[in-house]
Amino acid sequence: MDKKYLKPGMLVECPDGVAEVILVDESHDNVIVERQDDHSHLTVACKDIDDQPQLHNSDDIYY
């Protein structure tokens, strides 16, 4: 996913599952995310983030 579309607080799908964006590191094209299941923080390359529009509804529920 292009880093210009990533913002802190948004939910995204990454290789480890659904996570919340904590910080976008534009200089290294990485994103620090917090996993939803165990709240651990991971660094993920922007290219490994998938945009899932269903994650962006008002209730933050994935269908």
C-alpha angles and dihedrals in degrees: 000000000000111000092227089070095050118096133174112266098029121121117236138172116243132169090276095051134262115351141167119241110242102171137359113218100201095178092061099028090239134129127209109218136181115224114233096220102052103006093236118151121238136180112228130180113246090236089061094057116098121206110232110183091194088068092061100067121120095261096047089232121146115218 
